[in-house]
């Protein structure tokens, strides 16, 4: 009987170990909740002070503190690490709120993030400043970008569209109120188009005007015609549309001037113009010329784009520019336009120079990370802005048919913009698209 009992216990232990091993590979979130979180929390608690000291994230105590420790507490005077204010476990990692002592800044912890990652045995460590003197240390227990699952609360709202997942498990949100103009770069099959699909799908649900410029004869954006206020598919048409957008911008500035405000959002809601997002696919096609007679058209396009990028934010016109490369080789005005596009998303690129075009002027530290994106991880990118911060993200796979279905569902939200009526795309009659499952994103798997 005792032998049978021992065999059953051994079998149970082996089955449990095997189940945990399977969960670690196939269900890392489950493994993290059962094993990884308590182990990491314990390791962090036990080794926190020594780890901070070894990583150079401590400061010398004040004279008063040293005097009290030496003469009242009768103990050794130790360097002071950031004070732990809160520790919170999540489904993907561990969040720690730290109060920085005088002499430390968030950049010090950012520089030591790799050392902290190895010390506590987690997949990644990122630092986010929450308020002056406080930072949140975000530890991710496993590779959340291996299989992308967007947070359930991530929904489009108020010109903010969650389009990808950050490596710390939070949603990467494209917020046009905070970052009005953006540039997306990436090689073929890097996931650049999927990023734009997620963006269009989210914007389709919002009360905004969508303007498409797709000089690849509309092969990508023509399917989204039911939700577009305007669509052009040739450089000549793009030049005319951009001229109209500049005129619309100027008329909106006249409206602001008449009411004594400097921003569209300061107007009463009933007077506020509809926001417009201009989606430019493959921007290089707008800059290239094949003969001398095309130079005038190119100048019109470049001038209009630069004017919109410089001034249109205040009147609710936003640029979303996409391309494979975007540098000085495109000609006069390219570098000046790029400087106005403060939001940057760089997918896998073919050379270091392309990564530098997108990131070197806003987040130099991110250039190396962009160059290390593997080809078998489509949708992975580095996102940065002029604040200097950056993060690795991955976009969930969304098919063209899913975005098309979403555009048909929300076709009634197309705003009345008389200036864009000549460019309104023809929408062919199609059978109704049934079933919300058609617009439900599927997670990306390796």
Secondary structure, 3 states (H helix, E strand, C coil): CHHHHHHHHHHHHHHHHHHHHHHHHHCHHHHHHHHHHHHHHHHHHHHHHHHHHHCCCEECCCHHHHHHHHHCCCCCCCCEECEEEEEEECCCEEEEEEECCCCCCHHHHHHCHHHHHHHHCCCEEEEEEEECCEEEEEEECCCCCCCCCCCCCCCCECCEEEEEEECCCCEEEEECCCCCCEEEECCCCCCHHHHHHHHHHHHCCCCCEEEEEECCCCCCHHHHHHHCCEEECCHHHHHHHHHHHHHHHHHHHHHHHHCCCCCHHHCCHHHCCCCEEEEEECCHHHHCCCCHHHHHHHHHHHHHHHHHHHHHHHHCEEEEEEECCCCHHHCCCHHHHHHHCCEEEEECCCCHHHHHHHHCCCCCCHHHHHHCCCCCCCCEEEEECCCCCEEEEECCCCCHHHHHHHHHHCHHHCCCCHHHHHHCCCCCCCCCCCCHHHHCCCCCCC
